[in-house]
Amino acid sequence: MAQTATELREQDLLGRYLRSLVRDQEAPRGTPAPGHDVRTCPTCGHEGRFVLDPEGVWYSCTRCGHFA
């Protein structure tokens, strides 16, 4: 399954692999605290802990602030 560097660049396999490594390092560990949830933001793509708003209805992204 050897591929040349050009093939890897064209398919962006190396970039996808490196981004997944970073995502895995940023992923939260353990059970979230009350008022927090682990989700993926549909706006910025951040995968991590989201904070429940004061009304207790929506969770907001800790990176961009959008609701999810």
C-alpha positions in Angstrom: 0.0 0.0 0.0 2.9 2.3 -0.6 1.9 5.7 -2.1 4.0 8.5 -3.4 4.0 11.9 -1.7 2.2 13.3 -4.7 -0.7 10.8 -4.4 -1.0 11.6 -0.7 -1.1 15.3 -1.4 -3.7 14.9 -4.1 -6.0 12.8 -1.8 -5.1 14.9 1.3 -4.8 11.7 3.3 -1.8 13.1 5.2 -3.7 16.3 6.1 -6.8 14.4 7.2 -4.6 12.1 9.3 -2.9 15.0 11.0 -6.1 16.8 11.6 -7.6 13.7 13.2 -4.6 13.5 15.5 -5.1 17.0 16.7 -8.8 16.4 17.2 -8.0 13.3 19.3 -5.7 15.3 21.5 -8.3 18.0 22.0 -11.1 15.6 22.7 -12.3 15.7 26.3 -11.8 12.7 28.5 -14.1 11.2 31.1 -17.7 12.1 32.0 -18.7 15.8 31.5 -19.7 17.8 34.5 -23.3 18.7 35.1 -24.4 21.5 32.6 -21.8 20.3 30.1 -22.1 17.9 27.2 -19.7 16.5 24.5 -20.9 17.5 21.0 -19.7 18.6 17.6 -20.4 22.1 16.6 -22.2 22.3 13.2 -20.7 25.8 12.6 -17.0 25.6 13.4 -16.5 21.8 13.7 -15.2 21.9 17.2 -15.6 18.6 18.9 -15.6 19.0 22.7 -17.5 20.2 25.7 -20.5 22.4 25.3 -22.0 24.5 28.1 -25.7 24.6 28.9 -27.2 28.1 28.6 -28.6 29.8 31.8 -32.2 28.9 30.7 -31.2 25.3 30.5 -32.4 24.8 27.0 -29.4 25.0 24.6 -25.8 24.0 24.7 -23.3 26.5 23.3 -19.9 25.9 21.7 -17.0 26.9 23.9 -15.0 27.9 20.8 -17.4 29.9 18.6 -20.4 30.4 20.9 -23.1 29.1 18.5 -25.8 26.8 19.8 -25.9 23.1 19.1 
